[in-house]
Amino acid sequence: MEIEVTESPDQAVNAASVSVVVPPHSTRSSRRSRVDAFYHWGSFVVSLAVVIILVAILLVLISTAWPAITAYGPGFLAGTVWNPTINVYGAAPFIVGTLMTTGLALLIAVPISIGIAILLTEYAPGSIAGVIGVVIDVAAGVPTIVFGAWALLELLPWMSNTAEPAIAAVFGWFPPLDPNNSPTGITGYGIFTAGLVLSAMIFPTIVSVTRGSFAATPLEMREASLGIGATRWETATRVVMRGARTGMLGAIVLACGRALGETMAVVYVIGLSPRIPQSLFDQGHTLSTILLTQLFGGNASSGTMTAAALYELGLILLALSLLAGLAGRYLTRRLSGALVLGGGR
């Protein structure tokens, strides 16, 4: 605020008049304050809308599935038979199939993705890393139906004629890879092929996020590690990976959430058998594929017990996705705390 003293024109009265001169920047400040307030309340409304939508989805699922929840109780989760003709419903085959395909996909994709991320950030020249990074980013956006068509036309014949017989010949002594445990034998359809398709889908996501976490590691940490005599591999695995492990975990959780709910890439190759798989070569079903085939291709009319049981499966799938996200958030916080406190040294 500036105080300006002026005299009257006739010089008769030496009266001081006070005038306030508003600096130009105050107008910009008030405009910026209004923009900040708008952004604050807009973000709050959007965040609240997300919570409301999630709660609404939960309420709709619970209300629609309530007849099956009250009729079968906790036994629905452990039931192994799904037969709509006699109103017998069990969710165990679909839960097991979902966990097996997701677990196999993560088991295959995570090591490969981390290895590719290390290659791009620590070893590959900048020009080559940039080109490969663009290709991987594009692959992360490929529609799932394209992966499903590729798996049906190319991957499935190769698995049934070449890969699965070779694996069974070497590792058949291991029960999950014993084709004799599968009632249908080796056909290409089954958990193994579905897991491979899911791993091909989620690995670009893991690579992209992990690569960004590796690139965010301070250059001083790399130089310090190399300066004390560590090799480039030791620097990548003991310094860069340790500093970026929260980002790596976030990438894995994101990929897990996508694999849990994937449908179109799996429905073509999993075999659609409503029983608990006995081996990786066995055919099966997942929570998302049974919902697709029964709600849109079956006879699950609205208001029937079959529809209620299917919506309860949808509720279970949503719960699994939420649990995966919460577990990832908890582990991320624990790892962040360990990094701050110097844990893991």
C-alpha positions as semicolon CSV with decimal commas, in nm:
position;residue;x (nm);y (nm);z (nm)
1;M;0,000;0,000;0,000
2;E;0,134;0,345;-0,094
3;I;0,033;0,672;0,082
4;E;0,031;0,975;-0,148
5;V;-0,001;1,328;-0,005
6;T;-0,128;1,599;-0,242
7;E;-0,210;1,967;-0,197
8;S;-0,525;2,143;-0,316
9;P;-0,486;2,338;-0,639
10;D;-0,540;2,686;-0,487
11;Q;-0,275;2,631;-0,216
12;A;-0,521;2,789;0,033
13;V;-0,559;2,495;0,260
14;N;-0,271;2,264;0,333
15;A;-0,497;1,969;0,376
16;A;-0,353;1,632;0,314
17;S;-0,560;1,397;0,106
18;V;-0,485;1,031;0,133
19;S;-0,521;0,809;-0,169
20;V;-0,457;0,435;-0,191
21;V;-0,272;0,314;-0,496
22;V;-0,344;-0,056;-0,567
23;P;-0,039;-0,230;-0,706
24;P;-0,101;-0,401;-1,041
25;H;0,004;-0,741;-0,910
26;S;-0,284;-0,750;-0,657
27;T;-0,531;-0,798;-0,943
28;R;-0,332;-1,094;-1,070
29;S;-0,316;-1,234;-0,716
30;S;-0,692;-1,220;-0,671
31;R;-0,743;-1,384;-1,011
32;R;-0,494;-1,656;-0,917
33;S;-0,675;-1,709;-0,587
34;R;-1,004;-1,760;-0,769
35;V;-0,841;-2,011;-1,005
36;D;-0,687;-2,196;-0,709
37;A;-1,022;-2,208;-0,531
38;F;-1,195;-2,335;-0,846
39;Y;-0,931;-2,604;-0,891
40;H;-0,955;-2,704;-0,524
41;W;-1,332;-2,742;-0,527
42;G;-1,332;-2,902;-0,871
43;S;-1,081;-3,164;-0,757
44;F;-1,286;-3,226;-0,443
45;V;-1,606;-3,275;-0,644
46;V;-1,437;-3,515;-0,888
47;S;-1,281;-3,715;-0,602
48;L;-1,614;-3,732;-0,424
49;A;-1,784;-3,845;-0,745
50;V;-1,536;-4,134;-0,777
51;V;-1,617;-4,248;-0,423
52;I;-1,990;-4,216;-0,484
53;I;-1,967;-4,417;-0,808
54;L;-1,770;-4,694;-0,633
55;V;-2,020;-4,709;-0,348
56;A;-2,307;-4,715;-0,599
57;I;-2,147;-5,006;-0,785
58;L;-2,107;-5,195;-0,458
59;L;-2,468;-5,132;-0,359
60;V;-2,599;-5,245;-0,699
61;L;-2,390;-5,561;-0,692
62;I;-2,488;-5,645;-0,336
63;S;-2,858;-5,580;-0,393
64;T;-2,864;-5,785;-0,714
65;A;-2,661;-6,070;-0,565
66;W;-2,849;-6,071;-0,234
67;P;-3,075;-6,371;-0,318
68;A;-2,764;-6,587;-0,383
69;I;-2,584;-6,446;-0,078
70;T;-2,871;-6,537;0,154
71;A;-2,940;-6,872;-0,015
72;Y;-2,584;-7,013;-0,023
73;G;-2,395;-6,809;0,238
74;P;-2,020;-6,860;0,277
75;G;-2,049;-7,203;0,114
76;F;-2,076;-7,025;-0,219
77;L;-1,704;-6,945;-0,204
78;A;-1,601;-7,306;-0,141
79;G;-1,851;-7,472;-0,373
80;T;-1,693;-7,663;-0,662
81;V;-2,002;-7,734;-0,875
82;W;-2,167;-7,483;-1,109
83;N;-2,489;-7,625;-1,254
84;P;-2,765;-7,370;-1,326
85;T;-3,011;-7,643;-1,432
86;I;-3,041;-7,765;-1,072
87;N;-2,961;-7,431;-0,902
88;V;-2,626;-7,545;-0,765
89;Y;-2,361;-7,273;-0,769
90;G;-2,004;-7,272;-0,645
91;A;-1,744;-7,003;-0,703
92;A;-1,428;-7,201;-0,624
93;P;-1,345;-7,307;-0,985
94;F;-1,359;-6,948;-1,105
95;I;-1,166;-6,803;-0,812
96;V;-0,893;-7,066;-0,853
97;G;-0,880;-7,010;-1,229
98;T;-0,849;-6,633;-1,181
99;L;-0,571;-6,665;-0,925
100;M;-0,383;-6,924;-1,131
101;T;-0,387;-6,726;-1,455
102;T;-0,298;-6,399;-1,280
103;G;-0,022;-6,560;-1,074
104;L;0,128;-6,733;-1,378
105;A;0,115;-6,411;-1,579
106;L;0,297;-6,217;-1,306
107;L;0,550;-6,497;-1,261
108;I;0,639;-6,478;-1,630
109;A;0,605;-6,104;-1,694
110;V;0,769;-5,949;-1,386
111;P;1,126;-6,083;-1,431
112;I;1,120;-6,019;-1,806
113;S;0,982;-5,668;-1,761
114;I;1,236;-5,571;-1,497
115;G;1,517;-5,711;-1,710
116;I;1,400;-5,507;-2,010
117;A;1,371;-5,194;-1,795
118;I;1,730;-5,242;-1,671
119;L;1,848;-5,294;-2,028
120;L;1,681;-4,977;-2,153
121;T;1,793;-4,751;-1,868
122;E;2,141;-4,885;-1,788
123;Y;2,284;-5,054;-2,096
124;A;2,115;-4,959;-2,424
125;P;2,226;-4,646;-2,611
126;G;1,986;-4,355;-2,588
127;S;1,864;-4,376;-2,949
128;I;1,793;-4,749;-2,930
129;A;1,632;-4,719;-2,587
130;G;1,407;-4,442;-2,717
131;V;1,283;-4,649;-3,011
132;I;1,222;-4,959;-2,799
133;G;1,052;-4,748;-2,533
134;V;0,809;-4,605;-2,791
135;V;0,729;-4,955;-2,919
136;I;0,662;-5,078;-2,565
137;D;0,442;-4,777;-2,488
138;V;0,240;-4,845;-2,803
139;A;0,211;-5,214;-2,711
140;A;0,062;-5,116;-2,375
141;G;-0,231;-4,960;-2,559
142;V;-0,309;-5,250;-2,794
143;P;-0,677;-5,356;-2,753
144;T;-0,726;-5,678;-2,562
145;I;-0,932;-5,831;-2,841
146;V;-0,622;-5,815;-3,061
147;F;-0,427;-6,017;-2,805
148;G;-0,713;-6,266;-2,794
149;A;-0,721;-6,307;-3,170
150;W;-0,342;-6,350;-3,182
151;A;-0,358;-6,610;-2,907
152;L;-0,633;-6,805;-3,081
153;L;-0,477;-6,803;-3,427
154;E;-0,105;-6,824;-3,350
155;L;-0,024;-6,899;-2,988
156;L;-0,274;-7,179;-2,928
157;P;-0,160;-7,405;-3,218
158;W;0,204;-7,354;-3,122
159;M;0,130;-7,440;-2,758
160;S;-0,064;-7,757;-2,843
161;N;0,178;-7,887;-3,105
162;T;0,519;-7,774;-2,979
163;A;0,551;-7,598;-2,645
164;E;0,328;-7,800;-2,413
165;P;0,447;-8,145;-2,532
166;A;0,810;-8,034;-2,489
167;I;0,743;-7,893;-2,142
168;A;0,554;-8,204;-2,037
169;A;0,837;-8,427;-2,159
170;V;1,092;-8,246;-1,941
171;F;0,890;-8,134;-1,639
172;G;0,609;-8,388;-1,638
173;W;0,727;-8,515;-1,298
174;F;0,611;-8,183;-1,148
175;P;0,235;-8,219;-1,073
176;P;0,127;-7,875;-1,207
177;L;0,299;-7,963;-1,537
178;D;0,184;-8,325;-1,556
179;P;-0,057;-8,362;-1,851
180;N;-0,201;-8,676;-1,693
181;N;-0,361;-8,456;-1,427
182;S;-0,570;-8,290;-1,695
183;P;-0,884;-8,481;-1,799
184;T;-0,848;-8,350;-2,152
185;G;-0,469;-8,389;-2,182
186;I;-0,272;-8,145;-2,395
187;T;-0,499;-7,943;-2,623
188;G;-0,347;-7,595;-2,610
189;Y;-0,654;-7,463;-2,433
190;G;-0,609;-7,404;-2,063
191;I;-0,447;-7,211;-1,781
192;F;-0,097;-7,215;-1,931
193;T;-0,197;-7,047;-2,258
194;A;-0,421;-6,798;-2,079
195;G;-0,136;-6,707;-1,844
196;L;0,099;-6,651;-2,138
197;V;-0,152;-6,420;-2,306
198;L;-0,196;-6,220;-1,987
199;S;0,181;-6,194;-1,940
200;A;0,215;-6,055;-2,294
201;M;-0,054;-5,800;-2,212
202;I;0,082;-5,673;-1,882
203;F;0,455;-5,671;-1,949
204;P;0,448;-5,338;-2,143
205;T;0,277;-5,174;-1,846
206;I;0,536;-5,305;-1,601
207;V;0,823;-5,203;-1,829
208;S;0,693;-4,849;-1,880
209;V;0,632;-4,775;-1,513
210;T;0,949;-4,948;-1,393
211;R;1,159;-4,773;-1,654
212;G;1,027;-4,438;-1,535
213;S;1,116;-4,528;-1,175
214;F;1,467;-4,633;-1,278
215;A;1,516;-4,312;-1,476
216;A;1,412;-4,107;-1,172
217;T;1,698;-4,249;-0,964
218;P;1,949;-3,966;-0,906
219;L;2,258;-3,979;-1,127
220;E;2,475;-3,913;-0,821
221;M;2,378;-4,252;-0,676
222;R;2,494;-4,430;-0,990
223;E;2,819;-4,233;-1,001
224;A;2,887;-4,299;-0,634
225;S;2,831;-4,673;-0,681
226;L;3,056;-4,689;-0,986
227;G;3,312;-4,472;-0,809
228;I;3,362;-4,723;-0,528
229;G;3,428;-5,004;-0,774
230;A;3,082;-5,156;-0,831
231;T;3,010;-5,297;-1,174
232;R;2,727;-5,166;-1,388
233;W;2,518;-5,475;-1,308
234;E;2,578;-5,433;-0,934
235;T;2,483;-5,067;-0,962
236;A;2,163;-5,154;-1,148
237;T;2,054;-5,432;-0,912
238;R;2,175;-5,301;-0,576
239;V;2,139;-4,926;-0,615
240;V;1,892;-4,842;-0,889
241;M;1,647;-5,124;-0,818
242;R;1,660;-5,062;-0,444
243;G;1,591;-4,694;-0,489
244;A;1,306;-4,760;-0,733
245;R;1,141;-5,055;-0,558
246;T;0,832;-4,856;-0,465
247;G;0,776;-4,774;-0,830
248;M;0,837;-5,135;-0,925
249;L;0,579;-5,252;-0,674
250;G;0,330;-5,000;-0,805
251;A;0,383;-5,131;-1,156
252;I;0,327;-5,490;-1,041
253;V;0,007;-5,395;-0,857
254;L;-0,120;-5,209;-1,163
255;A;-0,048;-5,509;-1,383
256;C;-0,210;-5,744;-1,131
257;G;-0,529;-5,539;-1,134
258;R;-0,543;-5,556;-1,511
259;A;-0,478;-5,930;-1,520
260;L;-0,745;-6,004;-1,259
261;G;-1,022;-5,848;-1,463
262;E;-0,908;-5,931;-1,815
263;T;-1,172;-6,107;-2,024
264;M;-1,145;-6,092;-2,401
265;A;-0,784;-6,203;-2,423
266;V;-0,855;-6,504;-2,200
267;V;-1,197;-6,624;-2,309
268;Y;-1,066;-6,759;-2,642
269;V;-0,795;-6,985;-2,501
270;I;-0,881;-7,091;-2,145
271;G;-1,122;-7,365;-2,245
272;L;-1,427;-7,244;-2,046
273;S;-1,450;-7,551;-1,822
274;P;-1,634;-7,485;-1,493
275;R;-1,415;-7,704;-1,273
276;I;-1,105;-7,653;-1,060
277;P;-0,796;-7,696;-1,281
278;Q;-0,576;-7,989;-1,183
279;S;-0,269;-7,871;-1,378
280;L;-0,152;-7,581;-1,588
281;F;-0,247;-7,778;-1,900
282;D;-0,604;-7,820;-1,776
283;Q;-0,891;-7,611;-1,908
284;G;-1,067;-7,373;-1,674
285;H;-1,264;-7,055;-1,624
286;T;-1,207;-6,719;-1,457
287;L;-1,445;-6,484;-1,280
288;S;-1,450;-6,246;-1,575
289;T;-1,493;-6,512;-1,844
290;I;-1,787;-6,679;-1,667
291;L;-1,954;-6,340;-1,634
292;L;-1,909;-6,274;-2,004
293;T;-2,025;-6,613;-2,128
294;Q;-2,321;-6,645;-1,892
295;L;-2,452;-6,289;-1,875
296;F;-2,420;-6,213;-2,246
297;G;-2,410;-6,557;-2,406
298;G;-2,601;-6,776;-2,161
299;N;-2,950;-6,792;-2,019
300;A;-2,900;-6,579;-1,709
301;S;-3,229;-6,389;-1,715
302;S;-3,272;-6,094;-1,482
303;G;-3,427;-6,187;-1,150
304;T;-3,323;-6,553;-1,160
305;M;-3,095;-6,726;-0,911
306;T;-2,838;-6,773;-1,186
307;A;-2,819;-6,397;-1,241
308;A;-2,786;-6,340;-0,866
309;A;-2,503;-6,595;-0,844
310;L;-2,325;-6,432;-1,136
311;Y;-2,349;-6,089;-0,977
312;E;-2,206;-6,237;-0,660
313;L;-1,912;-6,353;-0,871
314;G;-1,877;-5,994;-0,992
315;L;-1,875;-5,881;-0,630
316;I;-1,596;-6,131;-0,555
317;L;-1,395;-6,005;-0,854
318;L;-1,433;-5,646;-0,737
319;A;-1,325;-5,747;-0,387
320;L;-1,014;-5,921;-0,523
321;S;-0,919;-5,611;-0,722
322;L;-0,969;-5,386;-0,420
323;L;-0,767;-5,619;-0,199
324;A;-0,482;-5,622;-0,451
325;G;-0,481;-5,243;-0,459
326;L;-0,492;-5,210;-0,081
327;A;-0,215;-5,466;-0,037
328;G;0,000;-5,282;-0,289
329;R;-0,064;-4,951;-0,114
330;Y;0,030;-5,102;0,223
331;L;0,350;-5,257;0,090
332;T;0,442;-4,935;-0,089
333;R;0,411;-4,740;0,233
334;R;0,617;-4,997;0,419
335;L;0,888;-4,983;0,155
336;S;0,882;-4,603;0,155
337;G;0,927;-4,606;0,531
338;A;1,214;-4,852;0,501
339;L;1,384;-4,628;0,248
340;V;1,347;-4,324;0,471
341;L;1,473;-4,507;0,777
342;G;1,752;-4,677;0,586
343;G;1,595;-5,021;0,603
344;G;1,712;-5,304;0,386
345;R;2,080;-5,215;0,406
